[in-house]
Amino acid sequence: EPARAWSGRLATVRPTDVLVREPEDPGDHRRFFHRLVTFERHPNVLPQARARAEAGLAEAELLFAHGADGVLTDASWFPYTPEALMERVERIYWDKLVDPYEPLTEIPSRDEVVFEQSTYALGSLIDGTWAHRIGNLGRRGRRSDDLLFSIYADEMGRGDMAKNHITIIHKVLASMDMDLPHIRQEAFLHQGDLPDHLYGFSIHQVCLSLFPDSLYNEILGYNLGIEMFGLGAMRLHEIQKLRRHGLDVSYEEAHLSIDNFSAGHARQSAEIVVAYLDEVLRGSGEEAVQREWRRIWRGYASFAYFVEHALVKRVRAAGAAAEPVAAPADTPADLVI
């Protein structure tokens, strides 16, 4: 009761030296992305980020019914038990990521390979972002916090800049004659190497990351999806194509190594979910576990939603999805998924 009273009083305080302005429509994906990655200079973007994250999560739930048909993911719904989760991730690993692998018999041209890499590059340039606020001051209340922060530390090279994944991807892009400004610089708004129409994936990830407390469950699920994505046929094919044209393969190799399913990030990500829900079970009971689990799995589905864009398109075209979820009223029209 005292906490609620203090919260209410704090929420109604209007500092006399602060001018509050309603969020402006950023106009396009580039500008919206720029405001997200410099949100401390654009705090009014936070309501838009929250609306965008919620809209994306809601839309991704269509894969609860259709996700089994994904090529690289399976976001179809299942009730949680630790055993059921481990069985699902094992099946995704073997059935969708590893067993389908066969070496390429034909390699695309260098220009095609470079263009394909440019479609992945923005997501790589924000590698680890989904967890970048997990280590905020005062955030060590759960075992899952430490485990997730450990993954983030790996993404950042654990203090060794040569192993920092952002450093590595810049090195890879440089081998393709792409010299991009840092994503926080104003100059990034005007870069011409990365396609405009693929900002949605990165925008969703950054939007999630800005709410490490209220969207904690969803971040855990998203983390599971993205860490498993670093394995299997797709990475091996990219390495084969890059090597053929003498391009840098260090980013692909780093993920095949660090995300490995035996003890790497992919396995750790499933164990983080189990650790978190184990605490929920002991503190609040089974009903709360299933409630929390649904939020985690919609986080996973929101990653799969962007990976399985062909499946999403087919489901929508067939009219099989549930009635579309409307974006919140304050979401700019051009930012609706």
C-alpha positions in Angstrom: 0.0 0.0 0.0 2.7 2.5 0.8 4.5 1.7 -2.4 1.3 2.3 -4.4 0.8 5.6 -2.7 4.3 6.7 -3.5 4.0 5.6 -7.0 0.7 7.5 -7.4 2.3 10.7 -6.0 5.4 10.4 -8.2 3.3 9.8 -11.3 1.4 13.1 -10.8 4.4 15.3 -10.3 4.9 17.8 -13.1 8.4 19.4 -12.8 8.3 23.1 -13.5 11.6 23.1 -15.5 10.6 20.3 -18.0 8.5 20.8 -21.1 6.6 17.7 -22.2 5.7 17.4 -25.9 3.6 14.8 -27.6 5.5 12.4 -29.9 5.9 13.4 -33.5 5.5 11.1 -36.5 9.1 10.2 -37.4 8.0 10.0 -41.0 9.9 6.9 -42.2 11.7 3.8 -40.9 15.2 5.3 -41.1 14.3 8.2 -38.9 12.3 6.1 -36.5 15.2 3.7 -36.2 17.6 6.6 -35.6 15.4 7.9 -32.8 15.2 4.5 -31.2 19.0 4.0 -31.1 19.4 7.5 -29.7 16.4 7.4 -27.4 18.1 9.3 -24.6 18.1 12.3 -27.0 14.5 11.5 -28.3 12.6 10.4 -25.1 9.3 11.1 -26.8 9.9 8.0 -29.0 9.3 5.7 -26.1 5.5 5.6 -26.4 5.8 4.9 -30.1 8.4 2.2 -29.4 6.0 0.6 -26.8 3.1 0.7 -29.2 5.2 -0.8 -32.0 6.5 -3.6 -29.8 3.0 -4.5 -28.6 1.5 -4.4 -32.1 4.3 -6.7 -33.3 3.9 -9.2 -30.5 0.1 -9.3 -31.0 0.4 -9.8 -34.7 3.0 -12.6 -34.3 0.5 -14.7 -32.4 -0.9 -15.9 -35.7 2.1 -18.3 -35.7 0.7 -20.0 -32.6 -1.6 -21.8 -35.0 0.5 -21.9 -38.1 4.1 -21.8 -37.0 4.8 -25.5 -37.5 5.1 -24.8 -41.2 8.1 -22.5 -40.7 11.3 -23.3 -42.6 13.7 -22.3 -39.8 11.4 -21.9 -36.8 8.4 -23.5 -35.1 6.3 -21.0 -33.2 3.2 -23.2 -32.9 1.7 -23.1 -29.4 2.3 -25.8 -26.8 1.7 -25.8 -23.0 4.9 -25.3 -21.0 6.8 -27.9 -19.1 10.6 -27.9 -19.0 10.6 -31.2 -20.9 8.2 -29.9 -23.6 10.4 -26.9 -24.2 13.6 -28.9 -24.5 11.8 -31.3 -26.9 10.6 -28.4 -29.1 14.0 -26.8 -29.3 15.7 -30.1 -30.0 13.2 -30.8 -32.8 13.8 -27.3 -34.3 17.5 -27.8 -34.2 17.6 -31.1 -35.9 14.5 -31.0 -38.2 14.8 -27.4 -39.4 18.4 -26.3 -39.0 20.7 -29.2 -39.3 19.2 -32.2 -41.1 18.1 -30.2 -44.2 21.7 -29.1 -44.8 23.4 -30.0 -48.0 26.4 -28.1 -49.5 25.5 -25.7 -52.3 26.2 -27.0 -55.8 26.0 -23.6 -57.4 27.3 -20.4 -55.9 25.6 -17.0 -56.7 27.7 -14.2 -58.2 29.6 -11.9 -56.0 27.1 -9.1 -56.5 24.3 -11.4 -55.4 26.1 -12.5 -52.3 27.0 -9.0 -51.3 23.4 -7.8 -51.8 22.1 -10.8 -49.8 24.5 -9.9 -47.0 23.3 -6.3 -47.1 19.8 -7.5 -46.3 21.1 -9.1 -43.1 23.5 -6.3 -42.2 21.3 -4.0 -40.2 20.2 -6.8 -37.9 23.9 -7.7 -37.4 24.8 -4.1 -36.6 22.6 -4.2 -33.6 23.7 -7.7 -32.5 22.9 -8.2 -28.8 20.6 -5.2 -28.6 17.6 -7.2 -27.4 19.5 -7.7 -24.1 21.5 -4.5 -23.8 19.5 -3.1 -20.9 19.4 -6.3 -18.9 22.5 -5.3 -16.9 21.0 -2.0 -15.7 21.7 -1.1 -12.1 19.6 -3.1 -9.6 18.8 -5.9 -12.1 20.2 -9.0 -10.4 17.1 -10.3 -8.7 16.8 -13.6 -10.7 19.2 -16.2 -11.9 17.8 -15.6 -15.4 19.1 -12.0 -15.3 22.7 -13.2 -14.8 22.3 -15.9 -17.5 20.9 -13.4 -20.1 23.5 -10.8 -19.3 26.2 -13.4 -19.8 25.0 -13.9 -23.3 25.0 -10.2 -23.9 28.6 -10.0 -22.6 29.6 -12.6 -25.1 28.0 -10.6 -27.9 30.1 -7.7 -26.9 33.3 -9.7 -26.8 33.6 -9.7 -23.0 35.8 -6.6 -23.1 37.9 -7.7 -26.1 37.0 -5.3 -29.0 38.4 -7.7 -31.6 35.7 -10.2 -30.5 32.9 -7.7 -30.2 30.2 -8.8 -32.7 29.7 -5.2 -33.9 33.4 -4.9 -34.7 33.3 -8.2 -36.5 30.4 -7.3 -38.8 32.0 -3.9 -39.7 35.1 -5.9 -40.7 32.9 -8.2 -42.8 31.1 -5.4 -44.5 34.4 -3.6 -45.2 35.5 -6.8 -47.1 32.5 -6.1 -49.4 33.5 -2.4 -49.8 30.7 -1.2 -47.4 32.0 1.4 -45.0 29.0 2.3 -42.9 28.9 5.0 -40.3 28.0 4.0 -36.7 24.2 3.5 -36.4 24.0 6.3 -33.8 25.5 8.8 -36.1 23.4 11.2 -38.1 25.3 10.1 -41.2 23.7 6.6 -40.9 20.4 8.2 -41.9 21.9 8.8 -45.4 23.8 5.6 -46.0 23.0 3.9 -49.3 24.2 0.4 -48.8 21.3 -1.2 -46.8 17.8 -1.7 -48.2 15.1 0.6 -46.8 12.3 -2.0 -46.7 14.1 -4.3 -44.2 14.2 -2.0 -41.2 11.2 -3.6 -39.6 13.1 -6.6 -38.0 15.6 -4.3 -36.4 13.0 -1.8 -35.2 11.0 -4.5 -33.5 14.1 -5.8 -31.7 15.2 -2.3 -30.5 11.6 -1.5 -29.4 11.5 -4.7 -27.2 14.9 -3.9 -25.7 13.8 -0.5 -24.4 11.5 -2.2 -21.9 13.6 -4.7 -20.0 11.2 -4.9 -17.1 7.7 -4.8 -18.5 8.6 -6.9 -21.6 11.1 -9.1 -19.8 9.3 -12.3 -20.7 9.0 -11.4 -24.4 12.8 -10.6 -24.5 13.5 -14.1 -23.1 11.5 -15.7 -25.9 13.0 -13.4 -28.6 16.5 -14.3 -27.2 15.7 -18.0 -27.7 14.7 -17.5 -31.3 17.6 -15.4 -32.4 20.2 -17.5 -30.7 18.9 -20.7 -32.4 18.9 -18.9 -35.7 22.7 -18.7 -35.7 23.0 -22.5 -36.3 22.7 -24.9 -39.2 22.2 -24.8 -42.9 21.8 -21.0 -43.4 25.1 -20.2 -41.7 26.9 -23.0 -43.5 25.6 -21.8 -46.8 26.6 -18.2 -46.2 30.1 -19.3 -45.3 30.3 -21.3 -48.5 29.2 -18.4 -50.6 31.5 -15.8 -48.8 34.5 -18.1 -49.1 34.0 -18.6 -52.8 34.3 -14.9 -53.4 37.1 -14.3 -50.9 34.9 -12.3 -48.5 35.3 -12.3 -44.7 33.5 -15.2 -43.0 34.4 -14.3 -39.3 30.9 -13.2 -38.4 29.2 -16.4 -39.6 31.9 -18.6 -38.0 31.6 -16.7 -34.7 27.9 -17.5 -34.5 28.3 -21.2 -35.5 30.8 -21.5 -32.6 29.3 -19.3 -29.8 25.6 -20.3 -30.4 26.3 -24.1 -30.5 23.4 -26.2 -29.2 25.4 -28.4 -26.9 26.5 -25.7 -24.4 26.4 -22.4 -26.3 23.9 -19.6 -26.5 21.2 -21.7 -28.1 21.2 -24.2 -25.2 21.7 -21.4 -22.6 18.7 -19.6 -24.0 16.4 -22.5 -23.3 17.9 -23.0 -19.9 17.3 -19.3 -19.1 13.5 -19.8 -19.8 13.5 -22.9 -17.5 15.3 -21.0 -14.7 12.9 -18.1 -14.9 9.8 -20.2 -14.9 11.1 -22.4 -12.1 11.2 -19.3 -9.9 7.7 -18.3 -11.0 6.5 -21.8 -10.1 8.0 -21.7 -6.6 6.8 -18.2 -6.0 3.4 -18.1 -7.6 2.2 -21.6 -8.8 1.5 -23.4 -12.0 -1.3 -21.1 -13.2 1.2 -18.2 -13.1 3.8 -20.3 -15.0 1.4 -20.8 -18.0 0.5 -17.1 -18.0 4.2 -16.0 -18.0 5.0 -18.7 -20.5 2.5 -17.4 -23.1 4.3 -14.1 -23.0 7.6 -15.7 -23.5 6.4 -17.7 -26.4 4.9 -14.7 -28.1 8.4 -13.2 -27.9 9.8 -16.2 -29.7 6.9 -15.9 -32.3 7.7 -12.3 -32.9 11.2 -13.3 -34.0 9.8 -16.1 -36.2 7.3 -13.6 -37.7 10.2 -11.8 -39.5 12.2 -14.9 -40.4 9.1 -16.7 -41.8 7.8 -13.9 -43.9 6.8 -16.2 -46.7 4.7 -18.3 -44.3 3.1 -15.2 -42.9 2.3 -14.0 -46.4 0.7 -17.4 -47.3 -1.4 -17.5 -44.1 -2.7 -14.0 -44.7 -3.4 -14.7 -48.4 -5.4 -17.8 -47.5 -7.4 -15.9 -44.9 -6.4 -18.5 -42.3 -5.2 -16.1 -39.7 -7.4 -14.6 -37.0 -8.8 -11.2 -37.5 -5.8 -8.8 -37.8 -4.9 -7.0 -34.6 -5.2 -3.3 -35.0 -2.1 -1.3 -34.1 -2.6 1.1 -31.1 -4.0 4.5 -32.1 -0.8 6.4 -31.6 1.3 4.2 -33.9 2.2 6.1 -37.1 0.5 4.6 -40.1 3.8 3.9 -41.9 5.2 2.0 -38.9 2.3 -0.5 -38.7 3.6 -4.0 -39.4 
